[in-house]
Amino acid sequence: MEVREDDEDFENPVDMMFKELKKKNPNHFAVRQYTKFKLSAGKTAKSILVSCGARLAPFDIQELREITAYDELALDTLGDKILLHPEDPKDERYRKTAPFLIMSDTDSTFNFLISMVYSQLFNLLCEKADDEYGGRLPVHVRCLIDEAANIGQIPNLEKLVATIRSREISACLVWQAKSQIKAIYKDNADTIVGNVDSQIFLGGSEPTTLKELNTALGKETIDMFNTSDTRGYSPSYGTNYQKTGHDLASIDELAVLDGGKCIL
């Protein structure tokens, strides 16, 4: 697609395609959006195209274009109750589906694909739950998102974790440390953590995670006895009893948590 800064009347093949589409359907969504793009000056339009080309650079790879050319995931059917033998009214067994999304944890080039799949999955299932099933899917859909820090940012995750639960959808986000959440989701990190139903700590040594967990666990009440025994010309003996607070699990104790234990 070519844009000439010194000739704003120049028409490239894409301009001609949209001109033909405009004749057939002037109110087409693509036509309306392209018209806004054409309002920019030649230099601005060129800058937009360069930015667009950089974002779409991964699609220069033939294998990636083939993967995304058609849909074979059928994400909107994951929450459907599809019987294995619908011809037998007594057989209530239904088909179970477990898609696996496997991506390199050292190369982030294609991370956007995983984020895009999860974004579409949540949106499609929420819409289907509302439109066809009265707000709840007939089959619970559980997403086990391991190494969540290595798949990039899932759009609107802070809103999704608060709304998908009521549609029979759950997401188990696995992080190495809470600092990873803050690095990716910035100001929305606390919202994401606050909207999850449960948290499981399997061990770690990251200071921020340990400090927040120590605070969340709070304190326990313990009984403290102090005794004093003074010997000499005037011997004396005293006992002091009091109740005090003590960390349920100190930061040091959390840092050396037994690998066979966890904190829920």
Residue, then its C-alpha position, 0 to 999 in steps of 0.5 A: m500500500e503506497v502513500r505519497e506525501d506530495d500527492e494527496d490525490f494519488e490512489n493506490p489499489v487499496d483506495m480503489m477497492f474501497k471506492e468500489l465497496k463504497k459504491k455498493n454499500p456506502n454505510h459499510f463499517a469498513v468504508r466508514q473507518y477507511t474514510k476516517f483514515k483518508l482524512s489524514a495528511g500524506k505524512t500522517a497517513k504514511s506514519i500510520l501505515v508504518s506503525c501498522g506494518a510494524r504491528l502486523a510484521p509477525f504475519d509475514i511468516q507464512e505458517l502464522r498466516e495459515i494458522t490464522a486463516y480459518d477457525e478450527l478452535a470453535l471456542d464458543t462451543l466449549g461451554d455447550k453440553i453436547l451429548l455423546h449419544p443423543e439418540d439414547p435418552k438414558d445416556e446423559r454423558y457429554r463430550k468433554t473438551a480440553p484445548f491446549l495452548i502451548m507457546s514458547d516461554t523464552d520467545s515472546t514474538f507470538n505471545f499476542l496470539i495466546s492473549m487474543v485467544y483468551s480474550q475471544l474465549f471469554n467474550l464469546l462464552c460470556e455472550k453465549a451464556d447471556d444470549e442462549y443460556g440465561g446467564r450461565l453456561p450448562v458446562h463449567v469452563r475452567c482455564l488453567i493459565d500457567e506462566a501467565a506472565n509469559i503470554g502477554q497482557i490479556p485485554n480487560l482482565e481486571k474486568l473479566v475476572a470479576t464477571i466471568r464467574s457468574r457465567e460458569i467460567s473460571a480462570c486459574l492464573v499462575w504467577q511466579a511472583k506478584s511483582q509479575i502482575k504489577a509489571i504487566y497490568k500496572d495499576n490494574a494488578d491490585t484489582i485483578v488480585g482483589n477479584v479472584d476468589s482464592q489464592i494459593f501460595l506454593g512458596g517463593s522468595e520475592p519480597t513483595t509477595l512475602k510481605e503482602l502474604n504476611t499482612a493478609l494472614g494477619k496475627e494470632t493471639i498468644d499467651m505470654f508468661n514472664t517470671s522473675d526470680t531475684r536472689g540475695y539479701s532480699p529475695s523476690y519472685g514474680t509472675n507476669y501474664q499477658k496476651t499479645g499478637h504474633d504473626l501467623a506466619s512471619i516473612d522468614e517462615l514464608a520464605v522457607l515454606d516446605g515444598g510439600k505444603c501450601i497456603l490457601 
